[in-house]
Amino acid sequence: MAIPTRSAASCRNLVGLGRTALAAEMAAFGAEPFRARQLWHWIYHRGATDFAAMTSLSKVFRERLATRYELCRPLVSRTLTSIDGTRKWLLRFPDAQEVETVHIPEEDRGTLCVSSQVGCTLTCSFCHTGTQRLVRNLAAAEIVAQVMIARDALGEWPSPQHDRQVTNIVLMGMGEPLFNYENVAEALKIVMDPEGLSISRRKITLSTAGVVPMIRRCGAELGVNLAVSLHAVRDDVRDRLVPLNRKYPIAELLEACRTYPGASNARRITFEYVMLKGVNDSPADARELVRLLAGIPAKVNLIPFNPWPGAPYECCSEPVIEAFSDIVFAAGYSAPVRTPRGRDILAACGQLKSASVRPCKSDGEPLSAA
Ligand code: SAH
């Protein structure tokens, strides 16, 4: 059956509402509180897209619901599958804005990379998404919908207890999640709810370029794993790569990591480090990284630079990456080199960019017809 995607003007979409909002909506509709709990189960555990399928509700009530509400997903305007099995969905919202969501299957897990904004304001100089203007924050419902669309496509309803294809979620898609904290938090609470999508906070990682004042709140309120896009060990270099560094320099960022609620040896903070030829890849950089991380339960993720059209950087050679990794590893930190996934469909780190967004002048790309 086709999944409904378009809003009828007079109907409110229930998919993406949190517990409180759904309960309030049902109360206003004159339904008893347990109805909201039943709906929750159908929407987030069973993935229902049609009131008629909700067989634990009376037929009369189902019909009444259908007169006022709908159960919709954003439109999937394009699906691409990489030769390595990575899948990328381009989602289109009713205002024609688009974002990308990526599923990365591995032997023992499946990671869903979720976007938090349309475009990004950060302008990191090595990131493709950064060449795209920020158009807007995603609503909580639009963030949750990315998980639900993956579940639809992978046939994962009702939420399985075992052998899931979406085991982990990383907020590493388009956007800076800590610049859209309220909506991200609301969405993650829905995603983590054990009676629904039921993905544990231990399996969720939020990645930030370093919005220092929001880091503590994220740890205290959500308790998810933290990843930090560090990428450089000196402020002058990081200022160029991640301009947010001018506001929150390395020392402040690392202090926020040192005191991140919930970080421990069992739950380390991930430091992402993109390997850029001749920019941040020397053995001295690796040694400085080790010095900076002292006292932080940390692991380092070395990301070979993923090229995109017009990028002003190159990836380092494998021996250079290996030498860097060896120094970090010898100091007692795990420092795996992340195998690029989905490069052929521009789904790898930093390659996401939805064509519907007006490109910057320097970009030279045509506007899409959207
Ligand atoms: N704004 C958040 C979330 C984006 S995560 C953040 O900065 O953490 C995307 C990750 O991919 C970040 O670590 C980002 O720095 C990295 N990245 C961006 N462009 C890349 C590229 N071209 N090659 C490899 N990694 C890249």
Boltz pocket constraint, residues with backbone or C-beta under 6 A from the ligand:
constraints:
  - pocket:
      binder: B
      contacts: [[A, 122], [A, 124], [A, 126], [A, 127], [A, 128], [A, 171], [A, 172], [A, 173], [A, 174], [A, 175], [A, 176], [A, 177], [A, 207], [A, 208], [A, 209], [A, 227], [A, 228], [A, 229], [A, 272], [A, 274], [A, 303], [A, 304], [A, 305], [A, 306], [A, 307], [A, 308], [A, 349], [A, 350], [A, 351]]
      max_distance: 6.0
